Amino acid sequence: MRVLVFDPFRGAAGDMVCGALLHLGADADLVSRAMESVVAEPSIKEVTRAGIRAVKVDTRAPVLLRSLPEVLERVKGADAPAGAIAMACKVFERIAAGEAVIHGECPHFHEVGADDAIADVVGACTALSSLHVDSVVVGAVAVGGGTARTVHGTVPVPAPATLAILQGTGLAVQYGTGEDGELCTPTGAALLAEFTTAFPGVPPWGRVVATGYGAGERDPPSVPNVLRATLLETSHFSEGDEVDILETNMDDVTGEILAGCVDRLMGMGARDVCAVPCTMKKGRPGYLVRVICFPGDSSRLSVALAEETGTLGVRCIPSVHRFMAERETRIVTINLSGRRWDVPVKCGSLGGKAFSVKAESDRVREVARACSVPAREVARLAEAEAWKAAGRTGE
Protein backbone atom coordinates (compact mmCIF):
# COMPACT_ATOMS: atom_id res chain seq x y z
CA MET A 1 0.00 0.00 0.00
CA ARG A 2 0.99 3.61 -0.61
CA VAL A 3 0.10 5.63 2.47
CA LEU A 4 0.24 9.43 2.43
CA VAL A 5 0.90 11.01 5.83
CA PHE A 6 0.34 14.72 6.45
CA ASP A 7 2.18 16.29 9.40
CA PRO A 8 0.55 19.71 9.95
CA PHE A 9 2.84 20.71 12.84
CA ARG A 10 2.53 24.33 11.65
CA GLY A 11 -1.02 24.04 10.42
CA ALA A 12 -2.23 24.00 6.86
CA ALA A 13 -3.54 26.30 4.14
CA GLY A 14 -4.61 25.60 0.58
CA ASP A 15 -1.30 26.69 -0.94
CA MET A 16 0.66 24.66 1.62
CA VAL A 17 -1.28 21.46 0.86
CA CYS A 18 -0.81 21.96 -2.87
CA GLY A 19 2.89 22.77 -2.47
CA ALA A 20 3.57 19.76 -0.24
CA LEU A 21 2.00 17.37 -2.75
CA LEU A 22 3.92 18.93 -5.64
CA HIS A 23 7.19 18.66 -3.71
CA LEU A 24 6.28 15.03 -2.97
CA GLY A 25 6.10 14.25 -6.68
CA ALA A 26 2.60 15.13 -7.90
CA ASP A 27 2.24 15.86 -11.61
CA ALA A 28 3.19 19.56 -11.81
CA ASP A 29 2.00 20.00 -15.41
CA LEU A 30 -1.40 18.48 -14.63
CA VAL A 31 -1.79 20.60 -11.49
CA SER A 32 -0.71 23.81 -13.23
CA ARG A 33 -3.13 23.19 -16.11
CA ALA A 34 -6.00 22.51 -13.70
CA MET A 35 -5.34 25.68 -11.71
CA GLU A 36 -4.95 27.78 -14.83
CA SER A 37 -8.30 26.52 -16.14
CA VAL A 38 -10.16 28.00 -13.15
CA VAL A 39 -8.13 31.17 -12.48
CA ALA A 40 -4.70 31.79 -14.01
CA GLU A 41 -1.37 30.07 -14.50
CA PRO A 42 0.09 29.69 -11.00
CA SER A 43 3.59 30.50 -9.86
CA ILE A 44 5.26 27.35 -8.52
CA LYS A 45 8.75 27.85 -7.14
CA GLU A 46 11.15 26.50 -4.55
CA VAL A 47 11.76 28.60 -1.43
CA THR A 48 13.27 28.03 2.01
CA ARG A 49 11.52 28.30 5.35
CA ALA A 50 13.90 28.34 8.35
CA GLY A 51 16.46 26.41 6.32
CA ILE A 52 14.07 23.82 4.85
CA ARG A 53 13.50 23.74 1.11
CA ALA A 54 9.82 23.78 0.21
CA VAL A 55 7.48 24.49 -2.70
CA LYS A 56 5.54 27.76 -2.68
CA VAL A 57 2.39 28.04 -4.80
CA ASP A 58 0.98 31.43 -5.75
CA THR A 59 -2.36 31.37 -7.59
CA ARG A 60 -2.00 34.93 -8.92
CA ALA A 61 -5.72 35.34 -8.37
CA PRO A 62 -7.69 38.53 -7.70
CA VAL A 63 -9.69 38.94 -4.49
CA LEU A 64 -13.32 38.21 -5.39
CA LEU A 65 -16.12 36.88 -3.21
CA ARG A 66 -18.32 34.18 -4.72
CA SER A 67 -21.36 32.16 -3.71
CA LEU A 68 -21.27 28.39 -3.36
CA PRO A 69 -23.12 27.82 -6.68
CA GLU A 70 -20.66 30.14 -8.43
CA VAL A 71 -17.71 28.32 -6.91
CA LEU A 72 -19.06 24.88 -7.82
CA GLU A 73 -19.80 25.99 -11.38
CA ARG A 74 -16.21 27.14 -11.81
CA VAL A 75 -14.79 23.99 -10.21
CA LYS A 76 -16.88 21.71 -12.43
CA GLY A 77 -15.46 23.46 -15.50
CA ALA A 78 -11.85 22.78 -14.48
CA ASP A 79 -9.46 20.94 -16.79
CA ALA A 80 -8.88 18.22 -14.19
CA PRO A 81 -9.69 14.53 -13.65
CA ALA A 82 -13.33 13.85 -12.77
CA GLY A 83 -12.37 12.42 -9.39
CA ALA A 84 -10.39 15.54 -8.50
CA ILE A 85 -13.30 17.77 -9.52
CA ALA A 86 -15.74 15.75 -7.42
CA MET A 87 -13.41 15.94 -4.42
CA ALA A 88 -12.92 19.70 -4.86
CA CYS A 89 -16.70 20.20 -4.85
CA LYS A 90 -16.93 18.24 -1.58
CA VAL A 91 -14.21 20.42 -0.06
CA PHE A 92 -16.19 23.59 -0.80
CA GLU A 93 -19.38 21.99 0.49
CA ARG A 94 -17.53 21.32 3.76
CA ILE A 95 -16.44 24.95 3.91
CA ALA A 96 -19.96 26.21 3.15
CA ALA A 97 -21.43 23.98 5.87
CA GLY A 98 -18.85 25.22 8.38
CA GLU A 99 -19.49 28.88 7.55
CA ALA A 100 -23.25 28.35 7.73
CA VAL A 101 -22.86 27.07 11.30
CA ILE A 102 -21.11 30.31 12.28
CA HIS A 103 -22.66 32.95 10.05
CA GLY A 104 -26.01 31.44 9.06
CA GLU A 105 -27.19 31.28 5.48
CA CYS A 106 -25.37 33.92 3.42
CA PRO A 107 -25.29 34.85 -0.28
CA HIS A 108 -21.51 34.35 -0.47
CA PHE A 109 -18.60 32.81 1.39
CA HIS A 110 -17.22 34.89 4.23
CA GLU A 111 -13.66 33.67 4.73
CA VAL A 112 -13.04 31.74 1.50
CA GLY A 113 -14.60 31.45 -1.93
CA ALA A 114 -12.27 33.88 -3.64
CA ASP A 115 -10.52 32.74 -6.77
CA ASP A 116 -7.28 31.94 -4.93
CA ALA A 117 -9.10 29.38 -2.79
CA ILE A 118 -10.72 27.85 -5.88
CA ALA A 119 -7.34 27.45 -7.56
CA ASP A 120 -5.71 26.05 -4.40
CA VAL A 121 -8.45 23.47 -3.85
CA VAL A 122 -8.59 22.34 -7.48
CA GLY A 123 -4.78 22.17 -7.56
CA ALA A 124 -4.52 20.20 -4.32
CA CYS A 125 -7.21 17.69 -5.33
CA THR A 126 -5.59 17.23 -8.75
CA ALA A 127 -2.20 16.74 -7.10
CA LEU A 128 -3.57 14.08 -4.74
CA SER A 129 -5.29 12.31 -7.64
CA SER A 130 -2.02 12.14 -9.59
CA LEU A 131 -0.17 10.44 -6.72
CA HIS A 132 -2.48 7.37 -6.73
CA VAL A 133 -2.23 6.73 -3.00
CA ASP A 134 -4.21 4.01 -1.21
CA SER A 135 -4.78 5.83 2.06
CA VAL A 136 -4.30 9.24 3.67
CA VAL A 137 -3.54 9.83 7.35
CA VAL A 138 -3.40 13.26 8.99
CA GLY A 139 -1.55 13.97 12.22
CA ALA A 140 -2.61 16.47 14.88
CA VAL A 141 -3.42 19.79 13.21
CA ALA A 142 -1.73 22.83 14.77
CA VAL A 143 -4.38 25.56 14.70
CA GLY A 144 -2.46 28.41 16.34
CA GLY A 145 -3.64 30.92 18.91
CA GLY A 146 -4.25 34.56 19.62
CA THR A 147 -6.47 36.60 17.30
CA ALA A 148 -6.77 37.33 13.58
CA ARG A 149 -8.44 40.01 11.49
CA THR A 150 -11.26 38.92 9.18
CA VAL A 151 -14.05 40.60 7.23
CA HIS A 152 -16.00 40.54 10.51
CA GLY A 153 -13.25 42.20 12.51
CA THR A 154 -10.95 40.59 15.06
CA VAL A 155 -11.79 36.98 15.91
CA PRO A 156 -10.11 34.36 18.12
CA VAL A 157 -7.73 31.82 16.57
CA PRO A 158 -8.53 29.21 15.44
CA ALA A 159 -11.18 31.02 13.43
CA PRO A 160 -14.75 29.91 14.25
CA ALA A 161 -15.24 28.65 10.69
CA THR A 162 -12.08 26.53 10.92
CA LEU A 163 -13.28 24.85 14.11
CA ALA A 164 -16.71 24.27 12.61
CA ILE A 165 -15.12 22.56 9.59
CA LEU A 166 -12.89 20.36 11.79
CA GLN A 167 -15.75 19.43 14.11
CA GLY A 168 -16.88 15.87 13.59
CA THR A 169 -14.05 14.94 11.25
CA GLY A 170 -12.13 12.85 13.77
CA LEU A 171 -8.99 14.95 13.25
CA ALA A 172 -7.05 15.92 16.36
CA VAL A 173 -6.12 19.58 16.89
CA GLN A 174 -3.33 21.22 18.83
CA TYR A 175 -3.70 24.76 20.14
CA GLY A 176 -0.79 27.19 20.16
CA THR A 177 0.02 30.57 21.69
CA GLY A 178 -0.76 34.13 20.76
CA GLU A 179 2.61 34.37 19.06
CA ASP A 180 1.58 31.71 16.54
CA GLY A 181 -1.42 33.54 15.10
CA GLU A 182 -3.56 31.62 12.61
CA LEU A 183 -1.85 28.42 11.48
CA CYS A 184 -4.76 26.49 9.96
CA THR A 185 -7.13 28.22 7.53
CA PRO A 186 -10.66 27.06 6.68
CA THR A 187 -9.44 25.92 3.26
CA GLY A 188 -6.56 23.93 4.77
CA ALA A 189 -8.89 22.34 7.33
CA ALA A 190 -11.42 21.32 4.68
CA LEU A 191 -8.76 19.82 2.41
CA LEU A 192 -7.22 17.72 5.19
CA ALA A 193 -10.67 16.60 6.37
CA GLU A 194 -11.72 15.54 2.87
CA PHE A 195 -8.42 13.80 2.12
CA THR A 196 -8.41 11.74 5.33
CA THR A 197 -9.36 8.08 4.88
CA ALA A 198 -8.11 6.43 8.07
CA PHE A 199 -7.67 7.01 11.80
CA PRO A 200 -5.38 4.16 12.88
CA GLY A 201 -4.84 3.36 16.54
CA VAL A 202 -1.08 3.46 16.01
CA PRO A 203 0.89 5.61 13.56
CA PRO A 204 1.42 4.05 10.13
CA TRP A 205 4.86 2.73 9.39
CA GLY A 206 6.72 1.58 6.32
CA ARG A 207 9.45 2.48 3.87
CA VAL A 208 9.75 6.19 3.10
CA VAL A 209 9.32 6.72 -0.63
CA ALA A 210 9.26 10.52 -0.73
CA THR A 211 8.90 13.58 1.46
CA GLY A 212 7.55 16.97 0.47
CA TYR A 213 7.18 20.36 2.11
CA GLY A 214 4.64 23.03 1.23
CA ALA A 215 5.59 26.58 2.20
CA GLY A 216 3.28 29.05 3.89
CA GLU A 217 3.32 32.79 3.29
CA ARG A 218 5.11 33.78 6.49
CA ASP A 219 8.80 33.04 7.09
CA PRO A 220 9.61 33.25 10.81
CA PRO A 221 13.30 32.57 11.50
CA SER A 222 12.80 30.26 14.48
CA VAL A 223 10.45 27.63 13.06
CA PRO A 224 9.83 26.36 9.49
CA ASN A 225 6.41 27.49 8.31
CA VAL A 226 5.77 24.37 6.22
CA LEU A 227 3.35 21.49 5.88
CA ARG A 228 5.14 18.15 5.60
CA ALA A 229 3.82 15.23 3.55
CA THR A 230 5.42 11.78 3.54
CA LEU A 231 4.68 8.89 1.20
CA LEU A 232 5.13 5.42 2.71
CA GLU A 233 5.04 1.98 1.17
CA THR A 234 3.86 -0.71 3.56
CA SER A 235 2.08 -4.03 3.63
CA HIS A 236 1.25 -3.72 7.32
CA PHE A 237 -1.03 -0.72 7.46
CA SER A 238 -4.48 -1.67 8.70
CA GLU A 239 -7.10 0.88 7.88
CA GLY A 240 -9.73 1.29 10.54
CA ASP A 241 -11.03 3.57 13.23
CA GLU A 242 -13.26 3.84 16.27
CA VAL A 243 -16.93 4.72 15.80
CA ASP A 244 -20.08 4.91 17.89
CA ILE A 245 -23.36 3.30 16.85
CA LEU A 246 -26.61 5.10 17.68
CA GLU A 247 -29.91 3.23 17.52
CA THR A 248 -33.59 3.88 18.13
CA ASN A 249 -36.84 2.09 17.29
CA MET A 250 -39.90 3.99 16.09
CA ASP A 251 -43.33 3.14 14.73
CA ASP A 252 -44.88 6.58 14.35
CA VAL A 253 -42.92 8.37 11.62
CA THR A 254 -43.74 8.81 7.95
CA GLY A 255 -41.38 8.04 5.10
CA GLU A 256 -41.03 11.76 4.40
CA ILE A 257 -39.96 12.50 7.98
CA LEU A 258 -37.53 9.59 7.98
CA ALA A 259 -35.96 10.68 4.68
CA GLY A 260 -35.48 14.20 6.00
CA CYS A 261 -33.91 12.82 9.17
CA VAL A 262 -31.40 10.77 7.19
CA ASP A 263 -30.45 13.80 5.07
CA ARG A 264 -29.91 15.97 8.14
CA LEU A 265 -27.80 13.41 9.98
CA MET A 266 -25.59 12.81 6.95
CA GLY A 267 -25.21 16.56 6.52
CA MET A 268 -24.11 16.85 10.15
CA GLY A 269 -21.26 14.39 9.70
CA ALA A 270 -22.73 10.92 10.28
CA ARG A 271 -20.66 8.31 8.49
CA ASP A 272 -23.74 6.26 7.58
CA VAL A 273 -27.46 6.13 8.40
CA CYS A 274 -29.91 3.32 7.67
CA ALA A 275 -33.55 2.54 8.50
CA VAL A 276 -34.28 -1.19 8.84
CA PRO A 277 -37.95 -2.34 8.74
CA CYS A 278 -38.84 -4.31 11.86
CA THR A 279 -41.80 -5.55 13.89
CA MET A 280 -42.18 -3.79 17.22
CA LYS A 281 -44.25 -4.38 20.34
CA LYS A 282 -47.92 -5.18 19.85
CA GLY A 283 -47.06 -6.38 16.35
CA ARG A 284 -46.68 -2.87 14.97
CA PRO A 285 -44.51 -2.34 11.88
CA GLY A 286 -41.70 0.16 12.44
CA TYR A 287 -38.08 1.01 11.78
CA LEU A 288 -34.77 0.47 13.52
CA VAL A 289 -32.77 3.60 12.73
CA ARG A 290 -29.02 3.06 13.02
CA VAL A 291 -26.41 5.83 12.81
CA ILE A 292 -22.65 5.29 12.54
CA CYS A 293 -20.61 8.30 13.66
CA PHE A 294 -17.34 9.37 15.19
CA PRO A 295 -17.41 9.37 19.03
CA GLY A 296 -17.17 13.16 19.20
CA ASP A 297 -20.40 13.50 17.23
CA SER A 298 -22.61 11.15 19.25
CA SER A 299 -24.23 13.75 21.50
CA ARG A 300 -25.24 16.26 18.84
CA LEU A 301 -26.40 13.55 16.40
CA SER A 302 -28.51 11.95 19.15
CA VAL A 303 -30.18 15.32 19.77
CA ALA A 304 -30.83 15.79 16.05
CA LEU A 305 -32.26 12.27 15.78
CA ALA A 306 -34.67 13.02 18.65
CA GLU A 307 -35.64 16.41 17.20
CA GLU A 308 -36.38 15.00 13.76
CA THR A 309 -38.30 11.90 14.80
CA GLY A 310 -39.66 12.58 18.27
CA THR A 311 -38.04 9.46 19.70
CA LEU A 312 -37.72 9.50 23.49
CA GLY A 313 -34.50 7.52 23.68
CA VAL A 314 -31.37 6.80 21.65
CA ARG A 315 -29.09 3.87 22.47
CA CYS A 316 -25.35 4.49 22.10
CA ILE A 317 -22.96 1.60 21.53
CA PRO A 318 -19.61 3.32 22.13
CA SER A 319 -16.14 2.83 20.67
CA VAL A 320 -16.71 0.05 18.17
CA HIS A 321 -13.70 -0.74 16.01
CA ARG A 322 -14.57 -0.42 12.34
CA PHE A 323 -12.56 -2.47 9.86
CA MET A 324 -12.04 -0.68 6.57
CA ALA A 325 -10.82 -2.45 3.45
CA GLU A 326 -8.04 -0.87 1.45
CA ARG A 327 -9.62 1.52 -1.01
CA GLU A 328 -8.84 3.96 -3.75
CA THR A 329 -10.73 5.86 -6.43
CA ARG A 330 -9.50 5.18 -9.94
CA ILE A 331 -10.41 7.28 -12.94
CA VAL A 332 -11.21 5.05 -15.91
CA THR A 333 -12.01 6.11 -19.46
CA ILE A 334 -14.85 4.56 -21.47
CA ASN A 335 -15.93 5.05 -25.08
CA LEU A 336 -19.62 5.77 -25.54
CA SER A 337 -21.62 7.57 -28.24
CA GLY A 338 -18.45 8.43 -30.11
CA ARG A 339 -16.86 10.20 -27.14
CA ARG A 340 -14.44 9.36 -24.34
CA TRP A 341 -15.72 9.79 -20.79
CA ASP A 342 -13.80 9.79 -17.49
CA VAL A 343 -15.64 7.95 -14.70
CA PRO A 344 -14.41 7.64 -11.08
CA VAL A 345 -14.62 4.07 -9.75
CA LYS A 346 -14.15 3.18 -6.08
CA CYS A 347 -12.03 0.03 -5.81
CA GLY A 348 -11.73 -2.11 -2.68
CA SER A 349 -8.95 -4.60 -2.05
CA LEU A 350 -7.60 -6.91 0.65
CA GLY A 351 -3.92 -7.71 0.81
CA GLY A 352 -3.41 -5.87 -2.48
CA LYS A 353 -6.00 -8.01 -4.31
CA ALA A 354 -9.08 -6.24 -5.69
CA PHE A 355 -12.42 -7.66 -4.61
CA SER A 356 -14.88 -4.84 -5.32
CA VAL A 357 -15.40 -2.05 -7.87
CA LYS A 358 -18.22 0.48 -7.88
CA ALA A 359 -18.65 3.31 -10.38
CA GLU A 360 -19.45 6.73 -8.85
CA SER A 361 -23.22 7.07 -9.22
CA ASP A 362 -23.47 10.83 -9.88
CA ARG A 363 -20.99 10.63 -12.75
CA VAL A 364 -22.70 7.49 -14.10
CA ARG A 365 -26.04 9.29 -14.26
CA GLU A 366 -24.42 12.34 -15.86
CA VAL A 367 -22.84 10.27 -18.65
CA ALA A 368 -26.00 8.20 -19.11
CA ARG A 369 -28.11 11.33 -19.62
CA ALA A 370 -25.62 12.80 -22.07
CA CYS A 371 -25.54 9.58 -24.11
CA SER A 372 -29.23 8.64 -23.73
CA VAL A 373 -28.37 5.17 -22.46
CA PRO A 374 -29.29 3.30 -19.26
CA ALA A 375 -27.15 4.17 -16.25
CA ARG A 376 -26.39 0.49 -15.68
CA GLU A 377 -24.71 0.32 -19.11
CA VAL A 378 -22.36 3.17 -18.17
CA ALA A 379 -21.62 1.53 -14.81
CA ARG A 380 -20.96 -1.84 -16.49
CA LEU A 381 -18.44 -0.34 -18.91
CA ALA A 382 -16.64 1.69 -16.23
CA GLU A 383 -16.44 -1.21 -13.79
CA ALA A 384 -15.17 -3.54 -16.50
CA GLU A 385 -12.33 -1.10 -17.17
CA ALA A 386 -11.57 -0.93 -13.44
CA TRP A 387 -11.39 -4.75 -13.24
CA LYS A 388 -8.98 -4.73 -16.18
CA ALA A 389 -6.78 -2.17 -14.43
CA ALA A 390 -6.81 -4.37 -11.33
CA GLY A 391 -5.70 -7.38 -13.38
CA ARG A 392 -9.01 -9.23 -13.12
CA THR A 393 -11.87 -9.77 -15.53
CA GLY A 394 -14.70 -9.31 -13.01
CA GLU A 395 -18.08 -10.92 -13.42
N, C-alpha and C positions, 0 to 999 in steps of 0.2 A: 504494500500500500504506500501511496504518496500522501503524507500528512503535512499540511501547512499549519505552522504555529505562529500566531501573532503575539508579540510581546510589547504591549502598549505601556511601557514603564514611564513614558512621558506623554501618555494620552494618544489621541488619534484625531486626524482631520482628513477630509476628502483627498487633499493633495498628498498627504503623508501615506495614506493607504495605497494610492495609485503609484507613488514613487517607490515604495517598498517592494511592490509586486514587479515593477519594471526592473529594479535593481536585482531582484531575485531571478530574473530571466524571462519575464512575460514578453510577448511579441510586441516590440515597440512600434513597429509600422502599423500593426493592426489597431493598437491602442490610439496612436496619433490620428489615424484615419477616422476612428469612431468619434473621438473628441472634436475633430475638425468638422465633422458632419453635423454636430449640434450647436457648435459655437464658432470656433476658429482654430487654426493650427496652434497647438500648444508649444510652449517652450519646455524642453526636457533637457536638463543639464546636470552635471555632477558638481556637488558642492561639498564643503566640510562643515560639520557641526561638532565643536569641541574636539577636533582632531579625528573624527570619524567621517569617512567618505560616504556620501549618501546621494540619492537622486532627488532633485527638486523639480516639481511640476508646476508650471504657471499656465493657467488656462487662457490668459490674455482676454478675459471676458469683461464686458461692461457690467455695471451694477444695475440690474433691473429686477423688480419684483414681479413674480408670476403666480397665478393660481395653480392648484393641483391639476385641473384639466389641461391647462396650457403646458405645464411641465410634462405631463404624460404624453401629450400629443408630440412634443418635440423629441422626447426619448424614443417613442415608437418609430419615429422617422430616422433614427440613427443608422449609420452604416456600420452595423455591429451584428454579431451572431444573435440569433433569436433568443437563445438562453440568457445571454448577457442583457438583452433588452428587457426580457421578462423580469430578471432579477433587479435591474435598475428601477423598474416600475414599482416593485415591492419595497425597495428602499425608500422611495419617496412617499409611498403609502404609509410606511412606518413613521416617517417624519411628520406627515400631515396628521396622523392619529395622535402623535405626541404633542404637537402644537395645539390641537383641538382640546386636549385635556387641560392645557394651561390657559389658552386664550379664548376658547369657545370656537364656534364656527365663524370663519373669517373668509373674505373674498380672495385673500392671497396669503402666501406664506409670510411669517413674521421674521424668522431668523435665517431661513434658507429659501431656496426657490429661485435665486438669481442664476444667471447663466453660468457663473463659475461653478456653482454646486452641480448643475446639470452635467457639465463637462467632466467634473471630477468623478461623479457617480458612474456615468457611462464608461469613462476610462477605467475606473477601478473594476467594474463588473466585467468588462472586456478583458482586462489583464488577468483576472482570476480564471475566466473561461479558457484562456489560452494556455494556462499552466496544467490543466487536466489533472487536478488533484482529486484524491478520493475522500478526504476529510479535512475539515478546518477546525482548529482549536484556538481559542482566544484566552490569554492569561488575564490576570486582574488589570482592569482598566484604570489608569491614573486619571482622575478627573480634575485635579487642581484644587484651588481654594481662593479665598478672598472675594473680590467682586469684579464685574466686567460691565462695560457700557454696551447697551443694545438700543434698538429702536424704541424701547420702552423706558429707557433711562438705565440707571445702575441697578444690576441684579446680582444676587449671590452666585458664586461659582461652587459647584457646577450649575450651569444655567438650568432653570426649571424644565425647559423643553428637553434638554439632554437627559435629565433624570427620568422624565416621563417616557422617553424612547427606550432607555435601558430597563425600565421597570418591567418585570415579567419575562425578561429574556434569559434569565439564568446566569448572566455574566456577572462576575464579581467586580466591585469597584474599590478603589483606594483613594481616600481623600488626601489632599496635600495642605499646604500652608498658604497664607496670603501672598507670599513671595512668588508662588507658582503661577497665580492667575489662572486663566482658563486653559486647560490642557486637552480636554476632549470636547469637540464641537458636536452639535446635533447630527451633522452629516457623517462625521467619523463614527459616532455611536451607532447610527442606523446601518452603516456599512458593516461594521463588525458584528452587529446583531444578526443581520441577514446572512452573512457568510458562515456563521457558526453552525456546525453540524453535530458536534459532540461535546459532552461535558464529562470526561473520564474521571474516575475516582483518583487515579494517580496520573502524573504528567506523562505524556507520550514519550517514547524513546525510540531511537533507531539511528541509522547512519545519516549524517548530515550531508545533504546533496548540494545545497546552496543556501546562502544567507543574503538578505537584502535590507537596506535601510532607506526609509523615506524621510526626507527632511521637512521640518516645519518652517514657518516663516521666521520665527525668532532664532537668534543665535547667541544664547548666554554662554559665557566662557567656562562656567564651572560644571555644566552638565550637557550632554549631547541631546539636542532637541530633535529626536528621531523616533520613528516607529520601526521596530525590528521585525522581520519576517524570516522564518527558517523553514526550509523544506526538508523533511525527513523521509527516508525509505525504511519501512519496517514491516515485518510479518507478524508482529506481536501486539499491534494496537487493537484493542477491543473497544468498539464504539458503543457507548451506552450512557445512561444517566439515571438520576433519581427523579421520580415523578410521584405526585399524589393522585389518587383516584377518588373523585366525588360521585356519589350516587344518591338518587332519590326515586321513589315510586309515586306515580300519580295517575288518577283515573278521571280527572275532571278538567282536562285541558283540550282545546281544539287543535287540529293540525296546524292552523294558522299561527296560533300562539306558540306552539312547539317549534315551528320553523323559525319564527322570530327570535325565540330564545337561543336556538342553535347559532344563528347568525351573530347575535350579540356576544355570546360567549367566545366564539372564534375570533371576533373582532377585538376582544379584550385580552387575547393571548393564550387561550386554551389550545393545547396541542391537538386535541381531537374531542369530538362530541358525538354521541350516538344515542338514539332512542330505540329501545328494544321492546317490541310488543310482548306483554305478559298478562297472565291472569292473576288478579289481586283478590283480596278478601271478599267474601260474599259472591265469588264468581264473576266479579266485574272485570271487563277488559281494561287494560291500562298500559302504561309505558314505564320501563326502567330507563331513566336518563343517566348516562354515565359520561363523566367529564375527566379527561386526562390533562393534567396541568403541572407546571413546575411548583414545588412546595411554597415558594414565596407568593404565589398567586391564589392559593386555596381560599383564603378568607374573602377576598373581594369577589371571586367567582362564585363562591357559595351564596354571598349576598345577592349577586345578580341573578342567580338561578332561582332564589326565593322570590325576588321582585318580579321576575318574568312569569313565573308559574303559580305563585301562591303557595308552594309547598311549605310545610311547617317544620321540616327537618331535612338536613343534608348529611349523609354519612361521609366521613373522610377516612380513606385507607392511606395512611401516610408512608412516604419514603419507600416506594416500590421500585426495585431496580428494573429498568427497561432495557432489554437487549435491542440493539439496532444493527441490522445487517450493513455491511459495507455498501456504500451507494455513491453514485455519481450521475450527473446529467450529461448525456452525450448529445451533440447536435448532429443529426443525420440529414442527408439530402436525398429527396425522392423526386422522381420525374412524373409529372401528372399534367394532363391537358397541355402538353407542349412546353411546360415550364419546369424549372427546378425550384424546389421548396425546401427550406430548412425547417426541421421539426425537432424540438427538444424531446429526448426520451430518457426517463429515469431508469437506471439500470441497477439492480441489486445483485450482490455477489457474496459468497461465503468462501473464505480461504482462497480468494482470487478467481473463483469459478463463478461465472454468471448463472443465476437461476431465475431472474425475473427481469422483464423489460415492460415499460408502460409509457406510451406516448403521452405528452402533455396535452390535456383535453382542450384547453382554450385554443391552442395553436391548431389542433386537429380540426376543430369546428371552423376556425377561420379559413383554413385551406379547403375544407370540404365545401363551404359556401362559395368560395371564389371559383372552384372547379365544378360546382353543381354535381357533386358525387356524394354518396353516403359517408358519414364520418368514419364508420368502421373500416371502409376501404382505405382511407388515409392512414388510420391507425395501423392497419395490417401492413401496409407498405413500409411505414416508418419503423415499426417493431421488427420487421424482417431484416431491414438494414442494420438495426442495432444488434440483432443476433449474429449477423455476419461479422460485424466489427468485434464481437465478443468471441468469435471463433466457433460459434454453434449455429445450427440451422433452425432451431426453434421448432415449434409445432406447426 
